[in-house]
């Protein structure tokens, strides 16, 4: 945003009213930034607001409501910032759009008040791991870097309280949908696989279009890093024009400039010197993590980090919680918490990185899942399936011919106990649900934490 636009935005802010829908991390952070910028702020949440967020809003003297949307207090705003979780078909959003009131994301709003360089990372799978790894590499190299988006403290709150030179933002498709003028300096698209299709009229091309928004507004001075092995990404690129410099990565073919695999070594060449590192030395193991490490490594090379620093950071990174997280080894049985696998593709990645003899804990809120892609891996690697969810019919239908035992459970404790009894020494119990968690848990973190607690009680 240029200086003139900045001035327009800050002109007579006291009379400018902003409504914020959703009082989670992003909504409350946006409220703080809007208040700091002199806006008249009103926060509305259709559900209950968590106590710690309520206290923050009260401490900052920001008016709010919960368990309702009072239309006359929302429809008189000059602009509305909405939580990524609220779908466009929600009645209040439809009304706002009918009245021509702009609806934007917290990221779009925060970007107006942030001059830092932005690394934006999206993809159906691996974005939290890649964002965390990228942040880890840059921070270790001594850069003044922040981490936000779908992870950590909200970008808006950090824009109001921090002075970072650059940010790593994990961007979901829902965030990207409500971003218009925001520009990402280094964009990363890891992959596109069916997810959240209920929000995209069950059309993969609509979801893909959302992911490609990470490249909007980029110029020739910017970079677009993407996976050359991902069929949906390549298909989506065919009819789109890109201003940014393209840096693909692949484990199937040699690519320059970009990253590729040669004799079990990652090779990164971005028109500067080559970076090479053995995949055996990477902290993150498994095929999908080679992709994640390549993407993070290209970002580091674009920022001209030293090879030695990169190698050290990529070798000592600690995996994130709830993503293929080792929990315990009990009587020779390994327990792995992959609660963050809320779609079929994530579970595919998890199974792909396992050796055989897996007791798989699956289930939850099914978002129109196609379990077909798991059938081959289940057939070869999974001994039994433990369902953890209120409605497990589709899992039974999908896998009844592929495993001998499918059991229903209705709590994390029950699932852990049943899986333990089904397993023998040398087996792995893997919680990788392929579904959202809202039927029995607050969120995937709650599901993972309950599972870990249950395992430790065995």
C-alpha positions, -999 to +999 in steps of 0.1 A: +000+000+000+015+034-009+018+064+013-013+081-001-035+051+005-020+049+041-031+085+047-066+079+033-069+049+057-059+070+087-080+100+078-105+108+106-102+073+120-124+081+151-155+082+129-146+050+110-163+019+124-149-016+119-168-047+129-149-079+136-166-113+133-152-140+154-133-135+186-106-161+184-068-154+180-072-136+146-103-116+155-090-104+189-056-095+174-073-075+146-094-057+172-063-046+190-046-033+159-078-015+147-082+002+181-045+012+180-051+027+146-079+049+160-109+029+146-142+025+165-142-013+170-170-037+176-164-075+180-192-100+174-190-138+179-219-161+170-205-186+196-192-182+231-159-162+235-131-179+255-125-163+289-089-152+281-100-134+249-129-118+268-105-105+294-082-091+267-111-072+250-122-058+283-087-047+293-084-029+259-118-013+263-132-029+231-169-035+230-180-070+221-209-095+220-211-133+221-236-160+210-253-136+185-247-112+157-266-079+162-271-068+126-275-030+133-242-030+151-224-048+122-241-034+091-231+001+099-194-006+097-172+008+068-154-026+067-157-060+083-128-083+093-140-119+095-125-150+111-113-176+085-137-201+100-169-182+090-181-194+056-193-170+029-228-186+030-233-174+066-264-151+067-245-121+081-218-124+054-244-125+026-261-094+041-228-075+042-220-084+006-255-074-005-249-040+011-215-036-006-196-035+028-161-049+022-153-081+041-116-089+045-093-112+064-072-102+095-041-108+073-053-083+047-060-057+074-027-062+092-007-060+060-017-023+057+002-015+089+032-038+083+063-029+062+081-063+068+090-086+040+065-115+038+071-152+032+036-168+027+033-206+028+002-225+017-008-260+006-032-287+016-006-305+036+027-297+052+022-259+056+026-259+094+057-280+093+072-260+065+063-226+081+078-238+114+110-251+097+114-219+076+110-198+107+135-220+126+161-217+098+157-179+095+157-173+133+188-195+137+206-174+111+200-143+133+173-127+112+147-105+129+117-127+120+081-133+132+058-163+127+021-158+123-010-167+102-025-200+110+001-205+137+012-187+168+001-152+178-020-134+153-004-114+126-025-083+134-015-083+171+022-087+161+019-059+135+006-037+164+032-047+190+064-060+172+089-046+147+101-076+127+119-072+094+102-103+079+074-127+087+067-163+079+029-166+075+011-199+073-018-191+050-049-213+048-073-212+018-099-195+040-074-167+048-064-163+012-101-160+001-104-127+019-071-112+008-071-087-020-043-061-020-020-080+003+013-090-014+036-119-005+072-114-014+082-151-013+052-173-020+053-211-013+026-235-026+034-270-014+006-291-029-031-291-038-053-321-027-090-322-020-097-306+014-125-283+027-144-289-005-177-282+014-166-245+013-158-246-024-191-260-039-173-294-039-152-283-069-114-289-067-107-261-092-124-235-068-102-247-039-071-246-062-080-210-073-080-201-036-045-215-031-031-196-061-042-163-045-009-166-026+007-153-058-017-124-065-001-089-066+034-104-070+060-086-092+091-096-111+111-088-079+092-116-060+095-154-059+070-182-063+082-216-050+061-246-059+062-284-062+068-295-098+057-331-089+022-320-077-003-327-106-030-302-094-004-274-090+010-280-125-026-281-139-035-249-122-004-231-134-011-239-171-038-212-176-023-186-151+003-160-157+030-154-130+049-122-126+072-136-099+104-156-105+095-193-105+115-217-083+101-253-085+112-283-065+110-320-074+122-354-062+115-369-096+136-348-120+165-325-121+153-288-120+174-257-123+169-231-109+151-247-080+156-279-060+159-315-068+171-349-055+204-364-067+219-396-051+199-391-019+211-355-017+189-324-018+204-300-043+192-263-043+204-240-070+189-205-071+214-188-094+238-185-066+261-213-053+246-248-050+234-261-016+236-298-010+226-319+020+220-357+024+184-365+031+197-388+059+209-357+078+175-340+077+157-337+110+124-344+092+122-379+077+097-394+052+092-385+015+067-357+021+092-340+045+119-340+017+094-317-001+089-295+030+127-293+036+133-283-001+107-255+001+122-241+033+157-245+019+148-225-013+134-197+009+167-196+028+187-195-004+166-167-018+174-148+013+211-157+008+216-175+040+249-193+045+250-230+035+265-241+068+238-223+088+211-239+067+225-274+071+227-270+108+191-258+112+176-283+088+194-310+108+184-300+143+147-289+138+122-305+163+090-317+147+058-299+157+032-311+182+004-332+168+022-339+135+037-374+135+047-368+171+063-397+190+044-401+222+057-433+239+070-468+236+050-492+258+058-529+258+075-525+224+045-507+209+051-472+194+024-446+198+023-417+173+001-386+176-008-372+142-040-355+153-033-326+129-041-350+100-076-336+094-079-347+058-073-380+039-041-367+022-024-360+055-032-395+067-018-409+034+015-391+041+015-404+077+009-440+065+034-436+037+062-428+063+054-459+085+067-494+082+041-521+083+019-534+112+000-503+121-031-500+143-047-469+127-070-447+147-093-429+122-125-408+123-143-377+134-162-351+113-160-364+077-157-335+052-169-355+022-137-377+024-127-400-004-109-429+014-101-446-019-065-431-019-058-449+014-069-484+004-036-496-010-016-484+020-042-497+044-041-531+027-003-534+030+004-517+063-026-516+086-036-546+108-066-530+125-086-498+124-100-481+155-127-456+147-128-425+169-160-405+161-197-404+164-204-416+129-181-443+115-202-459+088-182-445+059-149-458+074-165-493+078-178-492+042-144-481+028-121-506+046-142-537+057-125-557+029-090-545+037-085-552+074-097-580+097-108-557+126-126-524+127-137-513+161-158-482+172-147-461+201-161-428+215-133-413+235-095-408+232-090-430+263-111-458+249-094-456+215-059-458+231-069-488+252-085-507+224-055-500+201-031-511+228-049-545+232-050-550+194-013-543+190+016-566+196+053-559+202+069-541+172+036-526+161+028-489+158-004-473+170-010-442+148-036-416+156-041-400+121-078-394+119-083-380+083-112-360+098-120-328+117-124-333+155-154-312+164-178-342+171-160-353+202-133-326+209-127-289+209-101-291+181-073-313+168-050-301+196-075-312+222-079-346+205-041-350+204-036-340+240-064-363+252-048-392+232-013-385+246-027-384+282-046-417+276-014-433+262+006-422+293-020-438+315-017-473+298 
